[in-house]
Amino acid sequence: MSEDHYAALPSGTTICYRDHGDPADPVILLIAGLGEDLTFWPGSFVDSLLARGFRVVTMDNRDVGRSTFVTTPSPRLWRQVLARPRRDAYTLADMAADAVGVLDHLDIRRAHLAGRSMGGMIAQTVAAAEPARVLSLTSIFSTTGAKKVGQPARSTIRLLAAPPARTRTATVRAHLRITSHVSGTAYPIDDAAEAATAAGGWDRATGDLAAGAARQIQAIQASGDRTAQLRRITAPTLVINGDRDLLVAPSGGAATAKAIRDARHVVIPGMGHHIPEALVEPITRYLAEHATTQGKASASS
């Protein structure tokens, strides 16, 4: 297992990352979703990409894991419900700058980006703002920020509105509850594996996870509808989502693919807002084939 390393960025934020594989191989930067640290990418997912000839970098976004937990207050629940972010909110652009900062720290000029959920939004933002840095983009069960697409089901909103977990045990229970709900119809979760992931995330955190997740939600809301931004993306793009996602409705994936010129859209039947072990192989195959094809095209151009 790769060790935790740290990139101290000019912004004052410190980002924890892990660097897997041969430095000579093409790089895939994996960006995790809301409230997820770098360990939420299954080890088998990373191993599959390594076996396919990639160097894999994973990172803790700000406000999770061992990266910087910001000092600004978290938004109250009413602000999240009404999408009224505080004036001191950071944005997805700030989180995208963190990701670029990790690449700079590692002296990586160009990389393939893959993000899930909020991580997909961050990867999209990097691709729009820093096109020269992105060899390819893979957006997994993510969306555009437009209000009419990609919205959670009412049943999911009720779960998310529950009081935040404040203990390790409560965090594990909340993770199992929400993951089971959004995981889709064809792929039941592995309770033991998911409990271990949630417990590990609690153990690695150096700050208040509930406050951090609230600030990350606020970052999404403060960034608004990014459809026009997505239209500027020139990186070859693959969009992956399931057809049974109760957290980011499948319409979000369709809108993402529509907004990005020539994007390829793959919809996986029965998949929800989760990458179960049964889907690690097909998703990493899609990702690797996309990155390999675009990497060869870039090298020959």
ZAMARGU-4260 file (C-alpha; in steps of 0.2 Angstrom, whole numbers, plus 5000, padded with zeros to 4 digits):
<rodrens>
0) 5000/5000/5000 | 5006/5017/4996 | 5010/5029/5010 | 5002/5046/5013 | 5012/5061/5007
5) 5008/5079/5008 | 5008/5094/4995 | 5009/5111/5004 | 5001/5122/4991 | 5004/5141/4988
10) 4985/5144/4994 | 4990/5138/5011 | 4980/5122/5009 | 4989/5105/5012 | 4983/5090/5002
15) 4987/5073/5007 | 4990/5061/4992 | 4996/5043/4988 | 5006/5039/4973 | 5005/5022/4966
20) 5015/5013/4953 | 5029/5016/4941 | 5034/5035/4939 | 5037/5032/4920 | 5019/5026/4917
25) 5005/5038/4911 | 4996/5046/4926 | 4978/5044/4931 | 4973/5056/4945 | 4958/5049/4954
30) 4947/5062/4963 | 4934/5056/4976 | 4917/5062/4980 | 4908/5071/4994 | 4914/5066/5011
35) 4925/5053/5004 | 4944/5052/5007 | 4956/5043/4996 | 4953/5026/5003 | 4935/5026/4996
40) 4943/5021/4980 | 4943/5002/4982 | 4961/4995/4982 | 4955/4983/4968 | 4951/4998/4958
45) 4968/5006/4960 | 4976/4989/4957 | 4967/4986/4941 | 4973/5002/4934 | 4991/4998/4939
50) 4990/4981/4931 | 4984/4990/4915 | 5000/5001/4914 | 4995/5017/4924 | 5003/5026/4938
55) 4989/5031/4950 | 4988/5046/4961 | 4974/5047/4974 | 4971/5062/4985 | 4960/5068/5000
60) 4950/5083/4995 | 4951/5098/5007 | 4939/5095/5022 | 4942/5076/5022 | 4955/5064/5027
65) 4972/5071/5031 | 4971/5086/5020 | 4967/5103/5027 | 4951/5106/5036 | 4946/5124/5033
70) 4943/5136/5047 | 4927/5144/5041 | 4911/5139/5049 | 4901/5126/5041 | 4884/5132/5033
75) 4868/5128/5043 | 4856/5116/5037 | 4844/5129/5031 | 4857/5136/5020 | 4860/5119/5012
80) 4842/5115/5010 | 4839/5132/5001 | 4856/5132/4992 | 4861/5148/5000 | 4880/5147/5003
85) 4889/5158/5015 | 4899/5172/5007 | 4915/5164/5013 | 4912/5148/5004 | 4925/5140/4994
90) 4920/5133/4977 | 4924/5118/4965 | 4936/5130/4957 | 4946/5131/4973 | 4945/5112/4974
95) 4951/5110/4956 | 4966/5121/4960 | 4970/5109/4974 | 4970/5095/4962 | 4981/5104/4950
100) 4993/5109/4964 | 4995/5090/4968 | 5001/5088/4950 | 5012/5103/4951 | 5020/5096/4967
105) 5023/5079/4958 | 5030/5088/4943 | 5016/5080/4932 | 5013/5091/4917 | 4998/5081/4910
110) 4987/5068/4917 | 4971/5058/4914 | 4958/5064/4926 | 4944/5053/4934 | 4932/5058/4947
115) 4916/5051/4955 | 4901/5062/4960 | 4908/5078/4967 | 4925/5072/4961 | 4918/5071/4944
120) 4913/5090/4946 | 4931/5094/4951 | 4939/5084/4937 | 4927/5093/4925 | 4932/5110/4932
125) 4950/5106/4930 | 4947/5101/4912 | 4938/5117/4908 | 4950/5129/4917 | 4967/5120/4913
130) 4965/5111/4896 | 4983/5109/4893 | 4985/5098/4909 | 4972/5086/4905 | 4975/5071/4893
135) 4957/5064/4896 | 4943/5066/4907 | 4932/5052/4915 | 4916/5058/4924 | 4908/5045/4935
140) 4890/5047/4941 | 4892/5066/4941 | 4882/5081/4935 | 4883/5099/4928 | 4876/5108/4943
145) 4860/5113/4933 | 4845/5113/4944 | 4834/5102/4933 | 4845/5088/4931 | 4855/5076/4942
150) 4845/5080/4958 | 4843/5067/4972 | 4827/5057/4975 | 4816/5064/4989 | 4819/5048/4998
155) 4838/5052/4998 | 4835/5070/5003 | 4826/5063/5019 | 4841/5053/5023 | 4853/5067/5020
160) 4843/5078/5031 | 4846/5067/5046 | 4857/5075/5060 | 4875/5072/5056 | 4885/5058/5063
165) 4896/5063/5078 | 4904/5046/5083 | 4914/5032/5074 | 4899/5020/5076 | 4886/5033/5070
170) 4897/5037/5055 | 4898/5019/5050 | 4879/5016/5052 | 4875/5032/5042 | 4887/5026/5028
175) 4879/5009/5027 | 4861/5017/5027 | 4864/5029/5013 | 4876/5018/5003 | 4863/5004/5003
180) 4849/5016/4998 | 4859/5023/4983 | 4868/5008/4977 | 4856/5003/4964 | 4845/4988/4960
185) 4858/4975/4954 | 4872/4977/4965 | 4869/4975/4984 | 4883/4982/4995 | 4895/4971/5005
190) 4891/4977/5023 | 4907/4972/5030 | 4918/4980/5017 | 4908/4996/5017 | 4909/4997/5036
195) 4927/4995/5036 | 4929/5009/5023 | 4918/5021/5033 | 4927/5017/5049 | 4944/5019/5040
200) 4938/5036/5034 | 4934/5041/5052 | 4950/5035/5059 | 4960/5045/5045 | 4951/5061/5047
205) 4960/5075/5056 | 4945/5087/5057 | 4926/5087/5059 | 4919/5076/5045 | 4902/5082/5047
210) 4907/5101/5045 | 4919/5096/5031 | 4905/5088/5021 | 4893/5103/5024 | 4907/5114/5017
215) 4909/5103/5002 | 4891/5103/4998 | 4891/5122/5000 | 4906/5122/4987 | 4895/5113/4975
220) 4880/5125/4978 | 4891/5140/4977 | 4898/5134/4960 | 4880/5134/4952 | 4876/5128/4935
225) 4892/5124/4926 | 4885/5119/4909 | 4893/5134/4900 | 4909/5129/4908 | 4908/5111/4902
230) 4905/5117/4884 | 4923/5123/4884 | 4931/5106/4888 | 4942/5100/4874 | 4949/5084/4883
235) 4942/5068/4876 | 4928/5064/4889 | 4920/5048/4895 | 4904/5049/4905 | 4899/5034/4916
240) 4883/5032/4926 | 4870/5019/4931 | 4852/5020/4927 | 4847/5017/4946 | 4855/5032/4954
245) 4845/5039/4968 | 4858/5052/4974 | 4864/5060/4957 | 4849/5056/4945 | 4855/5048/4928
250) 4849/5064/4920 | 4865/5072/4927 | 4876/5060/4917 | 4866/5063/4901 | 4867/5082/4903
255) 4886/5081/4906 | 4888/5070/4890 | 4877/5082/4881 | 4887/5098/4887 | 4904/5091/4882
260) 4908/5090/4864 | 4910/5072/4857 | 4909/5065/4875 | 4906/5046/4875 | 4892/5041/4887
265) 4891/5024/4895 | 4875/5019/4906 | 4877/5003/4916 | 4861/4994/4920 | 4856/4992/4938
270) 4870/5003/4944 | 4867/5016/4957 | 4879/5029/4966 | 4892/5016/4971 | 4906/5006/4963
275) 4903/4988/4970 | 4917/4975/4968 | 4907/4967/4953 | 4909/4983/4943 | 4927/4987/4947
280) 4933/4977/4932 | 4921/4984/4919 | 4923/5002/4925 | 4942/5002/4926 | 4942/4994/4908
285) 4931/5008/4901 | 4943/5021/4910 | 4959/5012/4905 | 4954/5010/4887 | 4948/5028/4886
290) 4964/5034/4893 | 4975/5023/4882 | 4966/5028/4866 | 4968/5046/4870 | 4986/5045/4876
295) 4991/5037/4860 | 4981/5050/4850 | 4990/5064/4860 | 5007/5056/4857 | 5005/5055/4838
300) 4998/5073/4837
</rodrens>
